Amino acid sequence: MSNNIRYLEFPLEVKYFFRNKKLNPYITGGLSYFKYENSHSENSISLEYGDNVSLNFGLRLEHKLIDRLYINIESNFSYQIEPVTTTIDYTPYIFSISTGIDYRF
């Protein structure tokens, strides 16, 4: 039993940093719009996914490597405001941890 869901996320977030030195902690928050594309369900319940909006909150830590190059790690919590499907009434949440490299122009 599995579900495959493809979606595009369009976030609108604000970021607040505590200091502007070599190691920067940030708090992020905002909204995201989820546009669901193709969904496929391999179980007996046919699920129809509708577009959704979520509330986002995150913590980020950024370290400056050289002049415009930064490495970061971020945790994010997203809470879906409305149910994802019209057939089952539940509101999921997403917790993620990501890392990356930023180059600023």
Residue pairs with C-beta under 8 A, 6 or more apart in sequence:
1 42
1 43
2 42
2 43
3 39
3 40
3 41
3 42
3 43
3 47
4 38
4 39
4 40
4 41
5 36
5 39
5 49
6 36
6 37
6 38
6 39
7 34
7 35
7 36
7 37
8 34
8 35
8 37
9 32
9 33
9 34
9 35
10 32
10 33
10 34
10 35
11 30
11 31
11 32
11 56
12 30
12 31
12 32
12 33
13 28
13 29
13 30
13 31
13 32
13 56
13 58
14 28
14 29
14 30
15 26
15 27
15 28
15 60
16 26
16 27
16 28
17 24
17 25
17 26
18 24
18 25
18 26
19 25
21 64
22 63
22 64
23 61
23 62
23 63
23 64
24 61
24 62
24 63
24 64
25 59
25 60
25 61
25 62
26 59
26 60
26 61
26 62
27 57
27 58
27 59
27 60
28 56
28 57
28 58
28 59
28 60
28 74
28 76
29 56
29 57
29 58
30 55
30 56
31 53
31 54
31 55
31 56
32 53
32 54
32 56
32 78
33 51
33 52
33 53
34 51
34 52
34 53
34 54
34 80
35 51
36 49
36 50
36 51
36 52
39 47
39 48
39 49
41 47
45 87
45 88
46 87
47 85
47 87
47 88
48 85
48 86
48 87
49 84
49 85
50 82
50 84
50 85
50 86
52 80
52 81
52 82
52 84
53 80
53 81
53 82
54 78
54 79
54 80
54 81
54 94
55 78
55 79
55 81
56 76
56 77
56 78
57 76
57 77
58 74
58 75
58 76
58 77
59 74
59 75
60 72
60 73
60 74
60 75
61 72
61 73
61 74
62 70
62 71
62 72
62 102
63 70
63 71
63 72
64 70
65 71
68 103
68 104
68 105
69 101
69 102
69 103
70 101
70 102
70 103
70 104
71 99
71 100
71 101
71 102
72 99
72 100
72 101
72 102
73 97
73 98
73 99
74 97
74 98
74 99
74 100
75 95
75 96
75 97
76 94
76 95
76 96
76 97
76 98
77 93
77 94
77 95
78 93
78 94
78 95
78 96
79 91
79 93
80 91
80 92
80 93
80 94
81 91
82 91
83 89
83 90
83 91
84 90
84 91
84 92
